[in-house]
Amino acid sequence: MNRRGGRVRIRAEFGPFRTGQEACPLLSTTAEYALRIMVALTEAASEPLTCDEISRRTRVPAGYALKVLQWLREKKLVASQRGRKGGVRIVCDPEETTLLDVVNAIEPVERIRTCPLGRREHRGRLCPLHSRLDELIVSLLESLEDLSLDAVAHGGKGPPLCRAEGGEAAARGRGGRATQQRPRRRRRRRK
């Protein structure tokens, strides 16, 4: 409650995990986008996709997708071809390439080696807080290493990427509740 008796609205933002945007809080936004892009390209198999198609399928802004694709191409995970039948396709083996390989190609997750608080009593070992956080990072790295792109793209129930391209998913609003979409009104031009 604030001084006037109304409620105070608190909006928390932790790294890539923001209101209205589901992302993994332990990975950077760039790493999350790279994973989405690689899974979409794995789904497409050898069919090349344009940057706009990738952006639409993965819900990654087109400019950001282009930058991530450049980095993935530098690491020899994807290849691009110009022209009418061009696009981007995956060139690494999706059965052998793990999610950790993709993350490490873009932005490796670093473990906590020293306590950032700099206390004397924590020299040589991590404090309990940072020790626990490092254990979580190790668990994340192991999970990413255990999953191949192919396993994510073709191994689960339903589509590997969350999509709202029609059906019930498109009718869902915030909080997963079904909402009716209003028809757009056309504005009259002023003369």
Protein Blocks (a to p, Z undefined) as FASTA:
>chain_A
ZZkopacdddddehjbcghiacdfkbcfklmmmmmmmmmmmmnmmaccdfklmmmmnopa
fklmmmmmmmmmmnopaccdedjkgccddfbdfklmcfklmmmmmopcdddfbdfklpak
lgoiacfklmmmmmmmmmmmmmmmmpcfklmmmmmgcjfbdcdeecjllmpcehhiacdd
dddddddddZZ
